[in-house]
């Protein structure tokens, strides 16, 4: 329990964190979850305490560039390095340098928006290209009797990227699983404008 009550401390000595007095949010079940980020004091230490207390199996980060990852990895006394880094990653934003860095440190790169950024006009210009309309993807998909989304997902898997592909459509969910089926290697790197990373 993350409540930090006396009974909890007595029942599980050394296993309970007092999160009430840290930067935390009270959950519906009465437990507290730490609110962490680069703007907070020692987020990695708070996560390490969660792992020590058995509240999490592994520690991961989201939207960290290689410099931010290095800050954590080079921290004296680091107990647990991040096992994954979740970032926006797709053929238009392939994060190749970040992927190379993560692989060198045995950190798994997890791609969200693997089929392209949502088309929210607050974030994306109207004239920005639609990833699934990309001629290169469409040509490869046609050649292998697949759809452009499957080609984009397969591209990521070949690179060793874990893909989060959200869909509520049963047909698309099934198609997403079919990217594991026999399909030749796909080379997209030189086909797109340039390799792009967020630095």
HUJOHU-V135853 format. One record per residue. RES is the residue in one small letter. SS is DSSP state (~ for helix, > for strand, _ for the rest). PHI is phi as a letter, one per 20 degrees, with the letter a starting at -180 (none if undefined). NEAR is the number of other C-alpha atoms within 8 Angstrom. Layout:
BEGIN
<<RES,SS,PHI,NEAR> <RES,SS,PHI,NEAR>>
END
This chain:
BEGIN
<<x,_,none,6> <x,_,e,10> <x,_,f,13> <x,_,m,12> <x,_,f,6> <x,~,f,6> <x,~,f,6> <x,~,f,12> <x,~,f,12> <x,~,f,7> <x,~,f,6> <x,_,c,8> <x,_,g,8> <x,_,m,6> <x,_,d,9> <x,_,d,13> <x,_,d,10> <x,_,e,9> <x,_,e,13> <x,_,f,9> <x,_,e,6> <x,_,e,7> <x,_,f,9> <x,>,b,11> <x,>,c,8> <x,>,e,8> <x,_,e,8> <x,_,g,5> <x,_,e,4> <x,_,n,7> <x,_,f,10> <x,>,d,12> <x,>,d,10> <x,>,f,10> <x,_,d,7> <x,_,c,9> <x,_,r,6> <x,_,f,7> <x,_,e,5> <x,_,e,7> <x,_,f,5> <x,_,l,7> <x,~,f,10> <x,~,f,7> <x,~,f,7> <x,~,f,10> <x,~,f,9> <x,~,f,11> <x,~,f,9> <x,~,f,11> <x,~,f,12> <x,~,g,8> <x,_,e,11> <x,_,m,8> <x,_,e,7> <x,_,b,8> <x,_,e,6> <x,_,b,7> <x,_,d,13> <x,>,c,9> <x,>,c,9> <x,>,c,7> <x,_,m,8> <x,_,e,11> <x,_,e,9> <x,~,f,10> <x,~,f,7> <x,~,f,8> <x,~,f,9> <x,~,f,8> <x,~,g,8> <x,~,f,10> <x,~,f,8> <x,_,e,7> <x,_,f,7> <x,_,f,4> <x,_,n,4> <x,_,g,9> <x,_,e,5> <x,_,c,6> <x,_,e,8> <x,_,f,10> <x,_,e,10> <x,>,b,11> <x,>,c,15> <x,>,e,13> <x,>,b,11> <x,>,f,11> <x,_,b,13> <x,>,b,13> <x,_,g,12> <x,_,e,11> <x,>,c,10> <x,_,e,10> <x,_,l,11> <x,~,f,9> <x,~,f,7> <x,~,f,10> <x,~,f,10> <x,~,f,8> <x,~,f,9> <x,~,f,13> <x,~,f,10> <x,~,f,7> <x,_,d,6> <x,_,l,7> <x,_,d,11> <x,>,f,11> <x,>,e,14> <x,>,d,12> <x,>,e,14> <x,>,d,11> <x,_,l,12> <x,_,f,16> <x,_,d,11> <x,_,o,12> <x,_,f,8> <x,_,g,6> <x,_,e,6> <x,_,f,6> <x,_,f,7> <x,_,f,5> <x,_,d,6> <x,_,c,10> <x,_,f,7> <x,_,g,5> <x,_,e,4> <x,_,f,6> <x,_,f,6> <x,_,e,7> <x,~,g,9> <x,~,f,10> <x,~,d,9> <x,_,g,9> <x,~,g,6> <x,~,f,8> <x,~,f,12> <x,~,f,12> <x,~,f,8> <x,~,f,10> <x,~,f,13> <x,~,f,9> <x,~,f,7> <x,_,d,7> <x,_,l,6> <x,_,c,9> <x,_,d,9> <x,~,g,12> <x,~,f,9> <x,~,f,13> <x,~,f,14> <x,~,f,13> <x,~,f,13> <x,~,f,11> <x,~,g,12> <x,~,f,13> <x,~,f,10> <x,~,g,9> <x,_,e,6> <x,_,n,7> <x,_,e,12> <x,>,e,10> <x,>,d,11> <x,_,d,9> <x,_,d,9> <x,_,e,4> <x,_,b,7> <x,_,d,6> <x,_,e,6> <x,~,g,7> <x,~,f,6> <x,~,f,9> <x,~,f,10> <x,~,f,8> <x,~,f,9> <x,~,f,11> <x,~,f,8> <x,~,f,8> <x,~,f,12> <x,~,f,7> <x,_,f,6> <x,_,g,5> <x,_,b,7> <x,_,f,4> <x,_,g,6> <x,_,d,8> <x,_,d,7> <x,_,d,9> <x,_,g,8> <x,_,e,7> <x,_,f,7> <x,_,e,9> <x,_,g,6> <x,_,a,6> <x,_,f,11> <x,_,c,9> <x,_,c,10> <x,_,e,5> <x,_,e,4>>
END
